């Protein structure tokens, strides 16, 4: 039997098939308007050279990269930057952001960071300034280049370890100033990642997909890196909040553990499996 489709029906069928292929190729697509993409913070691959990092990302099917200076240095020559940019493009890899980037009171030096980001096609820079006064010139540069700037957090004793401090910084500045929320360090500091995300009220631009197991120790606590979903972070609660907020962004897999970094393949594979098992499909 030969079935003849009218042009309109044929186009509809083709569109449907293309849509199905696109969904299958993007397993982390969310219900509703959320778009949570799996990425990689290349600090996880700090023991690998640039070419090895590229090979690893391709092998694991991760296209969105948050690059560290070990792999892409803003102070490198234009020739080196162009060469590495071409390699990334050739393999379909997107260096969507850089960080954690060094900043200072030197406006010209900070400007060079933004010029680097623009050249690489980045729309986001992750920072952790050592002086609150630096925010004035970062904000000015964010406006000039139309590039978002996200503050990263470490432990509770660090400058941005308390979410209340971070919220106070971003809420009074341009909408391009926001947060790169490190889930592991938020958890280590004693906070619930889902609640902190909600309290940031739409200013979370980026997420470090990290888990830490927090345990009591001599009247204090100690936090050690764990496989994603096996630590103390409220991952499922956070994912629910991301979906509820129709969040669009990258969860970049990251670990501080040197043990995991020595075998990043296992760590990244487990992270992917956890996220795919807990992120609802359309």
N, C-alpha and C positions, 0 to 999 in steps of 0.2 A: 504494500500500500504506500502510495506517495502522498504526503501531506503538503499542501501548498499554503504557506502563510502569507497573509496580506502584509504589505510593507510596515504598517503600524504595529501589527501583532509581532512581526519579526523583530522590530526595534525594541518592543516591550520585553520580549523574551531575552534578547541580547542584553538589555539593561539589567534584567533580573539576574542573569548569569554572572555578569560583571560584578554586580553588587555582592553576590554570594562569594565569589572569588576574593573580593576585597575584604569581606568579613573574616573569611578563613585565614587570610594572610595577616590579619590584625587581631590575634586572639585576646588582646586586652581591651578591645572596644567595649565601652560601657553601655548599659541601658540608658535611655534618655539622651541627654546631650553631653554627658561626661565623656572624656577621652583620656584615659590613663594609659600612658605609654611606658613600657619597660625600657630603662636606659642603663647605662653603666658609668659610674664614677671611676675614672681610670686610676685612682689611688689604689683600687683593688688590684690593679695590674702593675703596681709600682716596681716589681721585680723584673718586668719585661721592658724591652726597648720598643721604640715607636713601631717598627715593622711587625714585631711580635704582637703588640697590642692590637694592631689592625687585623692581623691574622686571627687573633682570638675573638674579636668582635664579630668578624665575618662568620667564623665557625659556629658561634653561638646565636647567630641571627639577631644581634642587637645593633640597631642603627643609630640610636641617640646616645651620644657620648658627652660626658662632662669631663673635660680634659684638664690634667694637671701639668705643671711646668716641665716635669720629667719627659713628657711626650710632646709638648708644644709650648715653647717658651716665647712670650711676647717680646723678649729682648733679642731673639734670634734675627739673623739677617733676613731681608726681604726675599732673597733667593730661597733660603731654607723654608720659610713660611709658605711660599708659593709651591714649592716642591711637595711639602707635606699636605697642603690643601688639595693639590691635584691627586695625591694618593688616596686621600679620604673620599674625594668625589668619585674616583674611579671605582671604589668598592661600595659606593652607595651609603657611606657613613656620614652622619650629620654631627659635627661638633657644635651642639646647640648652646653650650655654655663653657665657661672656663672658671676654675676655682679649686680651692679657695685662693683668690687672687690677693697678692700683696698690695697694700695701699699706704699712702702717707699724706702728710700735709703739702707735699710737692704737687701742685696742680698740673704742671707740665708732665710729670711722670705718670700721674693718674690719667691724663689725657692720652698718653701713648697706649695705655691699657685699652681705652675705648676705641682708639684707632685700630688696634690689633683685632678687637672683637668685631668691629665693622668689616674689616678686610676678610675675616674668616666667616662672615655671615651670621654671627651670633647675635641673638636678641636679648641675651641675659648674661650678667656677670655676677658670680658669687663671691662675696667678700666677708671679711671679719676684721674691720678696722680696729687698730689698737688705741685709737683716740676718738672720742665722740665728735670732736671738732672736724674730723675728716669728712663727716657726712655732708657738710655744706658744699664742698666742691664736688663730691660724688653726685649729689643731687643736681647741681648745675650741669654736670657732664651728661647725666641721664637725660635731662631735658634737651640738651644740644644735640645728642646723638640719637635720641629716641630709643635708648636701650635700657631695659630694666636692670635694676641692681637689687640683689637679694642678700640679706645678712644671714650668715650661717652661725649656728650655735654649737658650742662644746659643752663641757660639764658645768654644774651649778656654780662652781667657783670661777668660771671664766667670765669675761666681760658681758657676754650675751647669753649666759647660762639660764637666766631667769626669763621666762616668756613675758613677764610684765615689763621688763626693761626693753625688750625687743618691740613689743606692742607700742610702747610709749614713743619709741624712735620713729616707727613707720607711720603711725596714724596721723602725725603732724606734718608729714612731708608729701611730696608729689606722688601721684598714684603709681609711678614707675619704681618707687622704692618699696620693697617688700621683703619676703622671708624665704630662705632656703632652710626648711625644717629638717634637721637631722633627727630621725625617729629614735635611733639608738641613744643619742645623748640626751634627748628630751626625757626618755624613760629612765636613764641613769640618774638624771637630776631629780627624779621623784614625781614627774608629771605624767598625766595620761595624754597620750598623743592625740587621741580623738578629740578630747576637750580642748587641747591647746590649738589644734587646727581650727576648730569651730570659733574659738575666742579671737583668732587672728582676723576673722571677719572678711575673708576674701583676699587677704594680702599674702597668702602663701603662693609663691611662684614656682617652687621647686621642692622636691623631697629626696632626702637621702634614705634609701631603703636599707636600713641597718637595724639589727636587733641586738639587745644586750640582756644578759641574765643578771639581775640585780639581787644580791644576797647580803644578809647582815654579816658584819665583821667588826668585832671589838668596839661595839657601840656605834659603829658607822655602817656604811654599806660599801660593797665592792661590785663593780660592774665589769663583766667580761663578755666579749663578743660571742654571739651564738648564731647558728644557722637561722635564716629568716623564718619566723613563726615558732621557733623553739626557745625564745628568750622571754623576757617579761613585758615586752611592748604590746600594747593593745592594738595589734595589727588589724584584726577583723573589725573592731570598732572604728578605726581610722578609715578603712576602706569603705565602710558604710557611710561615713561622713563625706568622703570624697564623692561618692555616688549621689548622695543627697544634695550636695552643693553643685553637681554637674561640673566637677573640677576638670580642667584641661591642663595637663602637664605631664612631666616625666618623673617616675620614681626610679632614681638612679641607684643601682645596686652598689653598696659600698661596705667595706669592712676595715676596721682598724687592726684586726688580728694578723700578726705576721704568719701564724700557722695557716690560716685560711689563705693568705696572700701567696703562700708557697704552693698551694694547690687551688688556684682560683676557679678552675673548671668545675670542680665539685661544688664549691660555694655558689657560683653563679647558676649552675643547673638546678640546685635545690631552691634557690630564690625564685627562679622562673616557675618551677613546679608549684611552689606555694601560692604565688600570685595568680597563676592561671586557675588554680583550684578554688580560689576565694574571691575572684573578681567575676561578677555575674555577666553572662552573655546577653546580647540584645534579645 
